[in-house]
Amino acid sequence: MEAGPLEKPVNRNICEALRLSEELLALSAQGEEQAMDDGCRILFGIVRDCAHKIRSSAERERETHSYTGHWERGAVS
C-alpha cells in the first residue's frame, strides 16, 4: 500500500517549509513594527522577502508533486 501524500518525508518537508514561511512572515511584521532603526527595518524586510520566496517555492513544488501523482490534489498541507 502506497503512503498517503503527507506520509512521504519529502511532502512533510514541503509542509514544514510552508509553515515556517508563515512564521517568518509573522516575525517580519512584528520586527518591522518594533524596529528602532533602519538596520532593523532592512533586516526584517529581508526576512519578509525570504519568507515569500520560501512559500512560493514550496507551493510550486507541492503543485509539481500533485501533477506527478506524488501528492493528492486537495490534500491538506
KEKE-3310 file (N, C-alpha, C; in steps of 0.2 Angstrom, whole numbers, plus 5000, padded with zeros to 4 digits):
npx = (5004:5003:5010:5001:4999:5005:5012:5024:5041:5047:5036:5031:5041:5040:5027:5032:5041:5031:5024:5034:5037:5026:5028:5039:5034:5026:5035:5043:5033:5031:5044:5047:5037:5042:5054:5069:5077:5084:5092:5086:5074:5078:5083:5072:5064:5071:5069:5055:5055:5062:5054:5043:5049:5052:5039:5033:5041:5039:5025:5025:5033:5024:5013:5020:5022:5009:5004:5012:5008:5012:5007:4991:4978:4970:4974:4977:4989)
npy = (4994:5011:5025:5039:5056:5065:5057:5054:5058:5069:5077:5080:5088:5099:5104:5108:5118:5127:5130:5136:5147:5155:5158:5166:5176:5182:5185:5195:5205:5209:5212:5223:5232:5234:5239:5249:5256:5260:5249:5238:5238:5235:5222:5215:5217:5209:5197:5195:5195:5184:5174:5175:5170:5157:5152:5153:5144:5132:5130:5129:5118:5109:5109:5103:5090:5086:5086:5076:5065:5062:5068:5070:5079:5092:5088:5091:5103)
npz = (5000:4996:5003:5010:5005:5014:5022:5016:5017:5010:5006:5019:5023:5013:5018:5031:5027:5021:5033:5041:5033:5035:5049:5048:5040:5050:5060:5053:5051:5065:5068:5060:5064:5077:5075:5078:5071:5055:5051:5057:5051:5038:5040:5044:5033:5024:5029:5027:5013:5010:5016:5008:4996:5000:5003:4990:4982:4989:4987:4973:4972:4978:4969:4958:4963:4965:4951:4947:4953:4966:4976:4983:4975:4983:4996:5012:5018)
capx = (5000:5007:5010:4997:5003:5009:5016:5030:5045:5048:5030:5031:5046:5036:5023:5035:5043:5026:5023:5040:5037:5021:5031:5044:5030:5023:5041:5045:5029:5032:5050:5046:5033:5045:5061:5071:5082:5084:5095:5081:5069:5081:5084:5065:5062:5074:5066:5049:5056:5064:5048:5039:5052:5051:5032:5032:5045:5036:5019:5027:5035:5018:5010:5023:5021:5002:5004:5016:5005:5016:5003:4984:4975:4966:4977:4979:4996)
capy = (5000:5017:5030:5045:5062:5068:5052:5054:5063:5075:5081:5083:5094:5104:5107:5112:5124:5132:5133:5141:5154:5159:5160:5171:5182:5185:5188:5201:5210:5211:5215:5230:5236:5236:5242:5255:5260:5257:5242:5233:5238:5232:5215:5212:5217:5203:5191:5195:5193:5176:5170:5175:5166:5150:5150:5152:5138:5126:5130:5127:5111:5105:5108:5098:5084:5085:5084:5069:5060:5061:5072:5070:5085:5093:5085:5097:5104)
capz = (5000:4995:5008:5009:5002:5019:5025:5012:5021:5006:5007:5026:5022:5010:5023:5036:5024:5021:5040:5043:5029:5039:5055:5046:5039:5056:5063:5049:5053:5071:5068:5056:5069:5083:5073:5082:5067:5048:5051:5059:5046:5032:5042:5044:5026:5021:5032:5024:5006:5011:5018:5002:4991:5003:5002:4983:4980:4992:4984:4966:4972:4980:4963:4954:4966:4963:4944:4945:4957:4972:4981:4981:4975:4989:5002:5017:5019)
cpx = (5004:5005:5005:5002:5007:5013:5023:5035:5046:5042:5029:5035:5043:5031:5026:5038:5037:5024:5028:5039:5031:5024:5036:5040:5028:5029:5043:5040:5030:5039:5050:5042:5037:5052:5062:5075:5081:5087:5090:5076:5072:5081:5077:5062:5065:5071:5059:5050:5058:5058:5043:5042:5051:5044:5031:5035:5041:5029:5020:5029:5029:5014:5013:5022:5014:5001:5007:5013:5008:5012:4996:4982:4970:4968:4979:4986:4997)
cpy = (5006:5022:5036:5051:5065:5063:5052:5060:5069:5079:5084:5089:5100:5108:5111:5118:5130:5135:5138:5147:5158:5162:5166:5177:5186:5188:5195:5206:5213:5215:5222:5234:5239:5239:5248:5259:5257:5250:5237:5232:5234:5224:5212:5212:5211:5197:5190:5193:5186:5172:5170:5170:5158:5148:5149:5146:5132:5125:5127:5119:5106:5104:5103:5091:5081:5082:5077:5064:5058:5065:5072:5077:5086:5091:5092:5097:5107)
cpz = (5000:5001:5006:5007:5008:5024:5022:5015:5017:5006:5014:5026:5019:5014:5028:5033:5023:5028:5042:5039:5033:5045:5053:5044:5045:5060:5060:5051:5060:5072:5065:5061:5075:5082:5076:5077:5060:5047:5052:5054:5040:5034:5041:5037:5022:5023:5028:5016:5006:5012:5012:4996:4994:5001:4994:4980:4983:4988:4977:4967:4974:4974:4959:4957:4965:4956:4943:4949:4964:4978:4979:4981:4980:4995:5006:5018:5026)
residu = (MET:GLU:ALA:GLY:PRO:LEU:GLU:LYS:PRO:VAL:ASN:ARG:ASN:ILE:CYS:GLU:ALA:LEU:ARG:LEU:SER:GLU:GLU:LEU:LEU:ALA:LEU:SER:ALA:GLN:GLY:GLU:GLU:GLN:ALA:MET:ASP:ASP:GLY:CYS:ARG:ILE:LEU:PHE:GLY:ILE:VAL:ARG:ASP:CYS:ALA:HIS:LYS:ILE:ARG:SER:SER:ALA:GLU:ARG:GLU:ARG:GLU:THR:HIS:SER:TYR:THR:GLY:HIS:TRP:GLU:ARG:GLY:ALA:VAL:SER)
# end
